Amino acid sequence: MKPDDATLKWLLEEDNPSVRYFALTGLLGKPASDPAVASAKKAIKTTGPVPAMLAKQEAGGYWGVEQDFYIRAKYKGTVWTIIVLAELGADISDPRVRQAGEFILSHAQDKESGGFAYLPGPGGGGDHEKIIPCLSGNMVFSLIRFGMLDDPRVQQGIEWLTRYMRFDDKDGPAPKGWPYWREPCWGRHTCMMAVAKGLKALAEIPPKKRNAAVRRTISNCAEFILKHHVYRRSHDPSRIAKPVWTDFGFPLMAGTDAVEMLGLLADLGYRDARMEEAIDLVKSKRGADGRWLTDKSLNQRLLVRLETDGKPSKWVTLKALRALRRVRRLTDDGIPD
């Protein structure tokens, strides 16, 4: 779907350098060497929420309470701030971003397996028994987006995803043994959020750097989402799996929605009849002004407010347009605007 001139001009406004950057690269396809892209990338560090969040960072590279990086600090603690910074395009060219990455690797990553835990372990690093898949996916995604893909610890996180991710669909017994102790994450039906965040992390790896295990896991993630027609029940596609997935928002943190999942599939080159309902859903929520609203917002709970509730969302609009445009490019006849 092509954005109209007024919507594109709105997304390219300089008041939101992150949206401007991703609109230039993701919608207009401009390379990093383009002067407008370079200017927007530079502005991310000096204008808007990224410098505001980094100004609140503690000397040790964390936000809030050092050891409480996940649970009671929603959504102002370290884990959540790292996710938002990554979504906004912050990277390790800023030493404070690198410091945040180093903090989460040293405090949340299980030294033995490479997965990420929601509590620190007694011997340092993340607690081996408290690893959860959505957090692991989110942290691997964020660290790759920061520019730390080649760090051996990030590679270990990628290996954890490819080794332990599951795609159970109530077609067998619940998995047993470590790390499958948490029923809501695994059980007889794997949590869709776990799959979405794992896919988001692996999709962030440049294609030429994806090994066989990464490619296999991407394929398994995609098929699991497609089996559910993106947001429906696999065993009864007439029913929506979780109504919240039809509510669009940004940032999604540990959650997901139809825009995110459709966008991941489209970015990876998938074009499947089982995506059609999600395509129609996303298109149906476009306003007469060519923009999308935020259905769900964490603005009141974030460290820094990103958008104004009740107003058209640049972030949701950007992500919806990007997903629809990528899907259109994969078809022979296109999707009517």
VEXGU-35316 format. One record per residue (C-alpha): residue number from 1; residue in three letters; x, y, z. Coordinates in nm, 4 decimals. Example, Ala and Ser with C-alpha at 12.3 -4.5 7.8 and 13.67 -1.06 7.14 Angstrom:
% VEXGU-35316
@k:1, r:Ala, px:1.2300, py:-0.4500, pz:0.7800
@k:2, r:Ser, px:1.3670, py:-0.1060, pz:0.7140
END
This chain:
% VEXGU-35316
@k:1, r:Met, px:0.0000, py:0.0000, pz:0.0000
@k:2, r:Lys, px:0.1426, py:0.3314, pz:-0.1056
@k:3, r:Pro, px:0.1233, py:0.6174, pz:0.1457
@k:4, r:Asp, px:-0.0459, py:0.9296, pz:0.0133
@k:5, r:Asp, px:0.1703, py:1.2395, pz:-0.0153
@k:6, r:Ala, px:0.0257, py:1.4009, pz:0.2982
@k:7, r:Thr, px:0.0841, py:1.0871, pz:0.5102
@k:8, r:Leu, px:0.4373, py:1.0445, pz:0.3802
@k:9, r:Lys, px:0.5146, py:1.4102, pz:0.4477
@k:10, r:Trp, px:0.3798, py:1.3636, pz:0.8009
@k:11, r:Leu, px:0.6011, py:1.0602, pz:0.8634
@k:12, r:Leu, px:0.9045, py:1.2468, pz:0.7312
@k:13, r:Glu, px:0.8639, py:1.5433, pz:0.9659
@k:14, r:Glu, px:1.1822, py:1.6180, pz:1.1555
@k:15, r:Asp, px:1.0141, py:1.6289, pz:1.4982
@k:16, r:Asn, px:1.0379, py:1.2480, pz:1.5165
@k:17, r:Pro, px:1.3780, py:1.1496, pz:1.3776
@k:18, r:Ser, px:1.3266, py:0.7781, pz:1.4459
@k:19, r:Val, px:1.0075, py:0.7583, pz:1.2407
@k:20, r:Arg, px:1.1698, py:0.9752, pz:0.9746
@k:21, r:Tyr, px:1.4705, py:0.7411, pz:0.9592
@k:22, r:Phe, px:1.2619, py:0.4230, pz:0.9274
@k:23, r:Ala, px:1.0257, py:0.5861, pz:0.6773
@k:24, r:Leu, px:1.3200, py:0.6839, pz:0.4598
@k:25, r:Thr, px:1.4748, py:0.3373, pz:0.4766
@k:26, r:Gly, px:1.1692, py:0.1129, pz:0.5125
@k:27, r:Leu, px:0.9162, py:0.2915, pz:0.2926
@k:28, r:Leu, px:1.1296, py:0.4800, pz:0.0435
@k:29, r:Gly, px:1.4138, py:0.2283, pz:0.0362
@k:30, r:Lys, px:1.6899, py:0.4843, pz:0.0714
@k:31, r:Pro, px:2.0363, py:0.3496, pz:0.1641
@k:32, r:Ala, px:2.2364, py:0.4426, pz:0.4736
@k:33, r:Ser, px:2.4625, py:0.6565, pz:0.2539
@k:34, r:Asp, px:2.1746, py:0.8850, pz:0.1537
@k:35, r:Pro, px:2.2243, py:1.2303, pz:0.3116
@k:36, r:Ala, px:1.8663, py:1.2421, pz:0.4443
@k:37, r:Val, px:1.9050, py:0.8992, pz:0.6066
@k:38, r:Ala, px:2.2396, py:0.9929, pz:0.7607
@k:39, r:Ser, px:2.0932, py:1.3171, pz:0.8915
@k:40, r:Ala, px:1.7932, py:1.1402, pz:1.0475
@k:41, r:Lys, px:2.0165, py:0.8765, pz:1.2056
@k:42, r:Lys, px:2.2333, py:1.1466, pz:1.3589
@k:43, r:Ala, px:1.9256, py:1.3326, pz:1.4852
@k:44, r:Ile, px:1.8033, py:1.0222, pz:1.6713
@k:45, r:Lys, px:2.0900, py:1.0772, pz:1.9159
@k:46, r:Thr, px:2.0194, py:1.4454, pz:1.9733
@k:47, r:Thr, px:1.6438, py:1.4977, pz:1.9378
@k:48, r:Gly, px:1.3361, py:1.3366, pz:2.0890
@k:49, r:Pro, px:1.2956, py:1.0407, pz:2.3243
@k:50, r:Val, px:1.6335, py:0.8665, pz:2.2779
@k:51, r:Pro, px:1.8462, py:1.1390, pz:2.4413
@k:52, r:Ala, px:1.5714, py:1.1909, pz:2.7006
@k:53, r:Met, px:1.5842, py:0.8237, pz:2.8023
@k:54, r:Leu, px:1.9621, py:0.8092, pz:2.7998
@k:55, r:Ala, px:1.9737, py:1.1157, pz:3.0252
@k:56, r:Lys, px:1.7908, py:0.9099, pz:3.2907
@k:57, r:Gln, px:2.0407, py:0.6229, pz:3.2771
@k:58, r:Glu, px:2.2320, py:0.5432, pz:3.5961
@k:59, r:Ala, px:2.6109, py:0.5341, pz:3.5968
@k:60, r:Gly, px:2.6132, py:0.1536, pz:3.5869
@k:61, r:Gly, px:2.4248, py:0.1408, pz:3.2576
@k:62, r:Tyr, px:2.0834, py:0.0588, pz:3.4028
@k:63, r:Trp, px:1.7581, py:0.2415, pz:3.4759
@k:64, r:Gly, px:1.5785, py:0.2365, pz:3.8086
@k:65, r:Val, px:1.6966, py:-0.0330, pz:4.0518
@k:66, r:Glu, px:1.9994, py:-0.2284, pz:3.9361
@k:67, r:Gln, px:1.8784, py:-0.5775, pz:4.0264
@k:68, r:Asp, px:1.5158, py:-0.5115, pz:3.9326
@k:69, r:Phe, px:1.5599, py:-0.4910, pz:3.5589
@k:70, r:Tyr, px:1.2366, py:-0.6685, pz:3.4605
@k:71, r:Ile, px:0.9595, py:-0.7431, pz:3.7093
@k:72, r:Arg, px:0.8545, py:-0.4510, pz:3.9282
@k:73, r:Ala, px:1.0015, py:-0.1928, pz:3.6938
@k:74, r:Lys, px:0.7465, py:-0.2308, pz:3.4120
@k:75, r:Tyr, px:0.7831, py:-0.0346, pz:3.1904
@k:76, r:Lys, px:1.0512, py:0.2027, pz:3.3110
@k:77, r:Gly, px:1.3253, py:-0.0411, pz:3.4020
@k:78, r:Thr, px:1.6296, py:-0.1548, pz:3.2091
@k:79, r:Val, px:1.4841, py:-0.4340, pz:2.9963
@k:80, r:Trp, px:1.1934, py:-0.2229, pz:2.8758
@k:81, r:Thr, px:1.4026, py:0.0863, pz:2.8101
@k:82, r:Ile, px:1.6470, py:-0.1216, pz:2.6065
@k:83, r:Ile, px:1.3605, py:-0.2536, pz:2.3928
@k:84, r:Val, px:1.2315, py:0.0979, pz:2.3269
@k:85, r:Leu, px:1.5786, py:0.2327, pz:2.2485
@k:86, r:Ala, px:1.6290, py:-0.0464, pz:1.9953
@k:87, r:Glu, px:1.2906, py:0.0174, pz:1.8365
@k:88, r:Leu, px:1.3784, py:0.3862, pz:1.8040
@k:89, r:Gly, px:1.7059, py:0.3130, pz:1.6258
@k:90, r:Ala, px:1.9606, py:0.3861, pz:1.8993
@k:91, r:Asp, px:2.2954, py:0.2150, pz:1.8537
@k:92, r:Ile, px:2.6344, py:0.1636, pz:2.0153
@k:93, r:Ser, px:2.7862, py:0.4663, pz:1.8478
@k:94, r:Asp, px:2.6574, py:0.6240, pz:2.1700
@k:95, r:Pro, px:2.8649, py:0.4828, pz:2.4609
@k:96, r:Arg, px:2.5590, py:0.4844, pz:2.6856
@k:97, r:Val, px:2.3778, py:0.2460, pz:2.4535
@k:98, r:Arg, px:2.6752, py:0.0107, pz:2.4558
@k:99, r:Gln, px:2.6828, py:0.0352, pz:2.8339
@k:100, r:Ala, px:2.3160, py:-0.0627, pz:2.8489
@k:101, r:Gly, px:2.3883, py:-0.3624, pz:2.6275
@k:102, r:Glu, px:2.6804, py:-0.4650, pz:2.8457
@k:103, r:Phe, px:2.4665, py:-0.4321, pz:3.1573
@k:104, r:Ile, px:2.1898, py:-0.6606, pz:3.0321
@k:105, r:Leu, px:2.4393, py:-0.9167, pz:2.9041
@k:106, r:Ser, px:2.6148, py:-0.9310, pz:3.2398
@k:107, r:His, px:2.2995, py:-0.9254, pz:3.4564
@k:108, r:Ala, px:2.0260, py:-1.1064, pz:3.2599
@k:109, r:Gln, px:2.1995, py:-1.3526, pz:3.0278
@k:110, r:Asp, px:2.2482, py:-1.7031, pz:3.1629
@k:111, r:Lys, px:2.6207, py:-1.7668, pz:3.1346
@k:112, r:Glu, px:2.5674, py:-2.1369, pz:3.0756
@k:113, r:Ser, px:2.3067, py:-2.1402, pz:2.7992
@k:114, r:Gly, px:2.2865, py:-1.7880, pz:2.6564
@k:115, r:Gly, px:1.9148, py:-1.7394, pz:2.7276
@k:116, r:Phe, px:1.7904, py:-1.4316, pz:2.9119
@k:117, r:Ala, px:1.6275, py:-1.4461, pz:3.2553
@k:118, r:Tyr, px:1.3950, py:-1.2068, pz:3.4343
@k:119, r:Leu, px:1.5993, py:-1.2296, pz:3.7559
@k:120, r:Pro, px:1.9746, py:-1.2240, pz:3.8196
@k:121, r:Gly, px:2.1356, py:-1.5511, pz:3.9220
@k:122, r:Pro, px:2.3174, py:-1.6151, pz:4.2505
@k:123, r:Gly, px:2.6508, py:-1.6573, pz:4.0749
@k:124, r:Gly, px:2.6202, py:-1.3645, pz:3.8359
@k:125, r:Gly, px:2.4433, py:-1.3340, pz:3.5055
@k:126, r:Gly, px:2.0812, py:-1.4369, pz:3.4614
@k:127, r:Asp, px:1.9176, py:-1.7065, pz:3.6738
@k:128, r:His, px:1.9413, py:-2.0369, pz:3.4855
@k:129, r:Glu, px:1.5950, py:-2.1353, pz:3.6089
@k:130, r:Lys, px:1.4249, py:-1.8065, pz:3.5189
@k:131, r:Ile, px:1.4831, py:-1.7874, pz:3.1445
@k:132, r:Ile, px:1.1787, py:-1.6979, pz:2.9352
@k:133, r:Pro, px:1.1570, py:-1.7047, pz:2.5552
@k:134, r:Cys, px:0.9908, py:-1.3679, pz:2.4845
@k:135, r:Leu, px:1.2555, py:-1.1887, pz:2.6909
@k:136, r:Ser, px:1.5320, py:-1.3831, pz:2.5174
@k:137, r:Gly, px:1.3921, py:-1.2855, pz:2.1776
@k:138, r:Asn, px:1.3504, py:-0.9220, pz:2.2761
@k:139, r:Met, px:1.7021, py:-0.8928, pz:2.4136
@k:140, r:Val, px:1.8632, py:-1.0629, pz:2.1147
@k:141, r:Phe, px:1.6651, py:-0.8354, pz:1.8819
@k:142, r:Ser, px:1.7655, py:-0.5253, pz:2.0779
@k:143, r:Leu, px:2.1341, py:-0.6140, pz:2.0948
@k:144, r:Ile, px:2.1465, py:-0.6893, pz:1.7224
@k:145, r:Arg, px:1.9664, py:-0.3626, pz:1.6478
@k:146, r:Phe, px:2.2212, py:-0.1831, pz:1.8685
@k:147, r:Gly, px:2.4992, py:-0.3192, pz:1.6452
@k:148, r:Met, px:2.6261, py:-0.6064, pz:1.8642
@k:149, r:Leu, px:2.5483, py:-0.9008, pz:1.6330
@k:150, r:Asp, px:2.9066, py:-1.0227, pz:1.6201
@k:151, r:Asp, px:2.9517, py:-1.0205, pz:1.9979
@k:152, r:Pro, px:3.0011, py:-1.3878, pz:2.1039
@k:153, r:Arg, px:2.7442, py:-1.3434, pz:2.3818
@k:154, r:Val, px:2.4815, py:-1.2292, pz:2.1329
@k:155, r:Gln, px:2.5698, py:-1.5242, pz:1.9135
@k:156, r:Gln, px:2.5139, py:-1.7463, pz:2.2167
@k:157, r:Gly, px:2.1712, py:-1.5866, pz:2.2599
@k:158, r:Ile, px:2.0907, py:-1.6625, pz:1.8968
@k:159, r:Glu, px:2.1980, py:-2.0228, pz:1.9494
@k:160, r:Trp, px:1.9661, py:-2.0476, pz:2.2506
@k:161, r:Leu, px:1.6735, py:-1.9394, pz:2.0341
@k:162, r:Thr, px:1.7512, py:-2.1876, pz:1.7590
@k:163, r:Arg, px:1.8068, py:-2.4721, pz:2.0035
@k:164, r:Tyr, px:1.5199, py:-2.4307, pz:2.2494
@k:165, r:Met, px:1.2336, py:-2.2546, pz:2.0715
@k:166, r:Arg, px:0.9258, py:-2.4760, pz:2.0316
@k:167, r:Phe, px:0.6194, py:-2.4738, pz:1.8099
@k:168, r:Asp, px:0.3690, py:-2.6975, pz:1.9883
@k:169, r:Asp, px:0.0067, py:-2.6622, pz:1.8807
@k:170, r:Lys, px:-0.1778, py:-2.8868, pz:2.1253
@k:171, r:Asp, px:-0.0860, py:-3.1794, pz:1.9052
@k:172, r:Gly, px:0.1194, py:-3.3628, pz:2.1641
@k:173, r:Pro, px:0.2233, py:-3.3673, pz:2.5298
@k:174, r:Ala, px:0.3685, py:-3.0634, pz:2.7001
@k:175, r:Pro, px:0.7474, py:-3.0432, pz:2.6746
@k:176, r:Lys, px:0.9396, py:-3.1556, pz:2.9791
@k:177, r:Gly, px:1.2720, py:-3.0647, pz:3.1338
@k:178, r:Trp, px:1.4750, py:-2.7458, pz:3.1308
@k:179, r:Pro, px:1.3971, py:-2.4794, pz:3.0143
@k:180, r:Tyr, px:1.0311, py:-2.5735, pz:2.9609
@k:181, r:Trp, px:0.9198, py:-2.5263, pz:3.3198
@k:182, r:Arg, px:0.6846, py:-2.2336, pz:3.2623
@k:183, r:Glu, px:0.3424, py:-2.3439, pz:3.1360
@k:184, r:Pro, px:0.2301, py:-2.0044, pz:2.9916
@k:185, r:Cys, px:0.5442, py:-1.9901, pz:2.7747
@k:186, r:Trp, px:0.5545, py:-2.3483, pz:2.6596
@k:187, r:Gly, px:0.2911, py:-2.6031, pz:2.7628
@k:188, r:Arg, px:0.0971, py:-2.7962, pz:2.4990
@k:189, r:His, px:0.0553, py:-2.4754, pz:2.2977
@k:190, r:Thr, px:0.3616, py:-2.2571, pz:2.2601
@k:191, r:Cys, px:0.3024, py:-1.8921, pz:2.3432
@k:192, r:Met, px:0.2612, py:-1.6887, pz:2.0246
@k:193, r:Met, px:0.4444, py:-1.3952, pz:2.1829
@k:194, r:Ala, px:0.7462, py:-1.6208, pz:2.2335
@k:195, r:Val, px:0.7377, py:-1.7191, pz:1.8669
@k:196, r:Ala, px:0.6875, py:-1.3605, pz:1.7476
@k:197, r:Lys, px:0.9752, py:-1.2225, pz:1.9548
@k:198, r:Gly, px:1.2049, py:-1.5083, pz:1.8555
@k:199, r:Leu, px:1.1243, py:-1.4483, pz:1.4893
@k:200, r:Lys, px:1.1750, py:-1.0746, pz:1.5346
@k:201, r:Ala, px:1.5238, py:-1.1383, pz:1.6709
@k:202, r:Leu, px:1.6282, py:-1.3829, pz:1.3993
@k:203, r:Ala, px:1.4818, py:-1.1663, pz:1.1223
@k:204, r:Glu, px:1.7126, py:-0.8863, pz:1.2364
@k:205, r:Ile, px:2.0142, py:-1.0943, pz:1.1292
@k:206, r:Pro, px:2.1230, py:-0.9974, pz:0.7755
@k:207, r:Pro, px:2.0368, py:-1.2815, pz:0.5325
@k:208, r:Lys, px:2.4004, py:-1.3501, pz:0.4467
@k:209, r:Lys, px:2.4771, py:-1.4083, pz:0.8162
@k:210, r:Arg, px:2.1947, py:-1.6550, pz:0.8827
@k:211, r:Asn, px:2.3281, py:-2.0057, pz:0.9336
@k:212, r:Ala, px:2.1279, py:-2.3228, pz:0.8727
@k:213, r:Ala, px:1.9893, py:-2.3300, pz:1.2275
@k:214, r:Val, px:1.8697, py:-1.9699, pz:1.2002
@k:215, r:Arg, px:1.7064, py:-2.0329, pz:0.8633
@k:216, r:Arg, px:1.5344, py:-2.3455, pz:0.9931
@k:217, r:Thr, px:1.4032, py:-2.1672, pz:1.3024
@k:218, r:Ile, px:1.2790, py:-1.8718, pz:1.0962
@k:219, r:Ser, px:1.0889, py:-2.1177, pz:0.8774
@k:220, r:Asn, px:0.9372, py:-2.2904, pz:1.1814
@k:221, r:Cys, px:0.8370, py:-1.9571, pz:1.3386
@k:222, r:Ala, px:0.6763, py:-1.8385, pz:1.0169
@k:223, r:Glu, px:0.4813, py:-2.1601, pz:0.9658
@k:224, r:Phe, px:0.3533, py:-2.1463, pz:1.3252
@k:225, r:Ile, px:0.2228, py:-1.7927, pz:1.2692
@k:226, r:Leu, px:0.0780, py:-1.8847, pz:0.9292
@k:227, r:Lys, px:-0.0905, py:-2.1891, pz:1.0793
@k:228, r:His, px:-0.2789, py:-1.9402, pz:1.2962
@k:229, r:His, px:-0.3634, py:-1.7151, pz:0.9993
@k:230, r:Val, px:-0.1506, py:-1.4613, pz:1.1916
@k:231, r:Tyr, px:-0.4045, py:-1.3856, pz:1.4648
@k:232, r:Arg, px:-0.6619, py:-1.6661, pz:1.4643
@k:233, r:Arg, px:-0.6925, py:-2.0075, pz:1.6252
@k:234, r:Ser, px:-0.5178, py:-2.2773, pz:1.4276
@k:235, r:His, px:-0.7814, py:-2.5430, pz:1.5038
@k:236, r:Asp, px:-1.0724, py:-2.3044, pz:1.4412
@k:237, r:Pro, px:-0.9671, py:-2.0162, pz:1.2127
@k:238, r:Ser, px:-1.3134, py:-1.8633, pz:1.2430
@k:239, r:Arg, px:-1.2198, py:-1.7520, pz:1.5946
@k:240, r:Ile, px:-0.9691, py:-1.4843, pz:1.6924
@k:241, r:Ala, px:-0.7023, py:-1.6300, pz:1.9182
@k:242, r:Lys, px:-0.6567, py:-1.3172, pz:2.1296
@k:243, r:Pro, px:-0.8620, py:-1.0035, pz:2.0611
@k:244, r:Val, px:-0.5710, py:-0.7912, pz:2.1826
@k:245, r:Trp, px:-0.3789, py:-0.8940, pz:1.8695
@k:246, r:Thr, px:-0.6263, py:-0.6939, pz:1.6636
@k:247, r:Asp, px:-0.5513, py:-0.3818, pz:1.8701
@k:248, r:Phe, px:-0.2506, py:-0.1976, pz:1.7302
@k:249, r:Gly, px:0.0054, py:-0.0109, pz:1.9364
@k:250, r:Phe, px:0.3667, py:0.0856, pz:1.9899
@k:251, r:Pro, px:0.5863, py:-0.0206, pz:2.1587
@k:252, r:Leu, px:0.4580, py:-0.3746, pz:2.2080
@k:253, r:Met, px:0.7218, py:-0.4840, pz:2.4593
@k:254, r:Ala, px:0.6533, py:-0.8538, pz:2.5379
@k:255, r:Gly, px:0.3243, py:-0.8538, pz:2.3462
@k:256, r:Thr, px:0.2510, py:-0.8657, pz:1.9768
@k:257, r:Asp, px:-0.0217, py:-0.7760, pz:1.7282
@k:258, r:Ala, px:-0.1295, py:-0.8523, pz:1.3738
@k:259, r:Val, px:0.0746, py:-0.5636, pz:1.2316
@k:260, r:Glu, px:0.3988, py:-0.6873, pz:1.3858
@k:261, r:Met, px:0.3491, py:-1.0488, pz:1.2807
@k:262, r:Leu, px:0.2334, py:-0.9599, pz:0.9304
@k:263, r:Gly, px:0.5276, py:-0.7228, pz:0.8944
@k:264, r:Leu, px:0.7771, py:-0.9902, pz:0.9969
@k:265, r:Leu, px:0.6356, py:-1.2375, pz:0.7458
@k:266, r:Ala, px:0.6375, py:-0.9771, pz:0.4686
@k:267, r:Asp, px:0.9922, py:-0.8645, pz:0.5460
@k:268, r:Leu, px:1.1063, py:-1.2259, pz:0.5233
@k:269, r:Gly, px:0.9451, py:-1.2695, pz:0.1826
@k:270, r:Tyr, px:0.6418, py:-1.4746, pz:0.2784
@k:271, r:Arg, px:0.3294, py:-1.4450, pz:0.0653
@k:272, r:Asp, px:0.0677, py:-1.6996, pz:0.1683
@k:273, r:Ala, px:-0.3107, py:-1.7154, pz:0.1421
@k:274, r:Arg, px:-0.3204, py:-1.7506, pz:0.5207
@k:275, r:Met, px:-0.2000, py:-1.3885, pz:0.5473
@k:276, r:Glu, px:-0.5030, py:-1.2462, pz:0.3657
@k:277, r:Glu, px:-0.7227, py:-1.1945, pz:0.6719
@k:278, r:Ala, px:-0.4450, py:-1.0075, pz:0.8496
@k:279, r:Ile, px:-0.3890, py:-0.7927, pz:0.5414
@k:280, r:Asp, px:-0.7595, py:-0.7077, pz:0.5314
@k:281, r:Leu, px:-0.7620, py:-0.6324, pz:0.9040
@k:282, r:Val, px:-0.4697, py:-0.3910, pz:0.8805
@k:283, r:Lys, px:-0.6146, py:-0.2158, pz:0.5767
@k:284, r:Ser, px:-0.9556, py:-0.1839, pz:0.7438
@k:285, r:Lys, px:-0.8156, py:0.0182, pz:1.0307
@k:286, r:Arg, px:-0.6680, py:0.2894, pz:0.8117
@k:287, r:Gly, px:-0.8477, py:0.6180, pz:0.8675
@k:288, r:Ala, px:-0.9871, py:0.8448, pz:0.5978
@k:289, r:Asp, px:-0.6804, py:1.0647, pz:0.6497
@k:290, r:Gly, px:-0.4512, py:0.7752, pz:0.5543
@k:291, r:Arg, px:-0.3296, py:0.7241, pz:0.9112
@k:292, r:Trp, px:-0.3738, py:0.4626, pz:1.1829
@k:293, r:Leu, px:-0.4673, py:0.5251, pz:1.5445
@k:294, r:Thr, px:-0.3145, py:0.3655, pz:1.8512
@k:295, r:Asp, px:-0.5563, py:0.1113, pz:1.9966
@k:296, r:Lys, px:-0.3404, py:0.0303, pz:2.2982
@k:297, r:Ser, px:-0.0837, py:0.2528, pz:2.4624
@k:298, r:Leu, px:0.1808, py:0.2277, pz:2.7309
@k:299, r:Asn, px:0.2501, py:0.6013, pz:2.7189
@k:300, r:Gln, px:0.1549, py:0.6614, pz:3.0803
@k:301, r:Arg, px:0.3912, py:0.3869, pz:3.1968
@k:302, r:Leu, px:0.6993, py:0.4558, pz:2.9860
@k:303, r:Leu, px:1.0105, py:0.6351, pz:3.1001
@k:304, r:Val, px:0.9469, py:0.8955, pz:2.8298
@k:305, r:Arg, px:0.6198, py:0.9520, pz:2.6453
@k:306, r:Leu, px:0.6503, py:0.8657, pz:2.2773
@k:307, r:Glu, px:0.3209, py:0.9852, pz:2.1281
@k:308, r:Thr, px:-0.0054, py:1.1520, pz:2.2244
@k:309, r:Asp, px:-0.2838, py:0.9101, pz:2.3130
@k:310, r:Gly, px:-0.5989, py:0.9426, pz:2.1068
@k:311, r:Lys, px:-0.4158, py:1.0937, pz:1.8117
@k:312, r:Pro, px:-0.3041, py:0.9252, pz:1.4898
@k:313, r:Ser, px:0.0130, py:0.7277, pz:1.5553
@k:314, r:Lys, px:0.3178, py:0.7785, pz:1.3392
@k:315, r:Trp, px:0.4590, py:0.4487, pz:1.4642
@k:316, r:Val, px:0.1512, py:0.2376, pz:1.3953
@k:317, r:Thr, px:0.1060, py:0.4100, pz:1.0587
@k:318, r:Leu, px:0.4685, py:0.3465, pz:0.9652
@k:319, r:Lys, px:0.4541, py:-0.0205, pz:1.0605
@k:320, r:Ala, px:0.1186, py:-0.0795, pz:0.8913
@k:321, r:Leu, px:0.2288, py:0.0865, pz:0.5677
@k:322, r:Arg, px:0.5601, py:-0.0968, pz:0.5673
@k:323, r:Ala, px:0.3901, py:-0.4348, pz:0.6179
@k:324, r:Leu, px:0.1307, py:-0.3715, pz:0.3462
@k:325, r:Arg, px:0.3847, py:-0.2346, pz:0.1027
@k:326, r:Arg, px:0.6168, py:-0.5317, pz:0.1484
@k:327, r:Val, px:0.3282, py:-0.7714, pz:0.0939
@k:328, r:Arg, px:0.2272, py:-0.5863, pz:-0.2214
@k:329, r:Arg, px:0.5761, py:-0.6193, pz:-0.3639
@k:330, r:Leu, px:0.5526, py:-0.9970, pz:-0.3210
@k:331, r:Thr, px:0.2361, py:-1.0277, pz:-0.5296
@k:332, r:Asp, px:0.1969, py:-1.0369, pz:-0.9043
@k:333, r:Asp, px:-0.1069, py:-0.8153, pz:-0.9209
@k:334, r:Gly, px:-0.0577, py:-0.6043, pz:-0.6078
@k:335, r:Ile, px:-0.2972, py:-0.5072, pz:-0.3326
@k:336, r:Pro, px:-0.5357, py:-0.2276, pz:-0.4247
@k:337, r:Asp, px:-0.4747, py:0.0907, pz:-0.2288
END
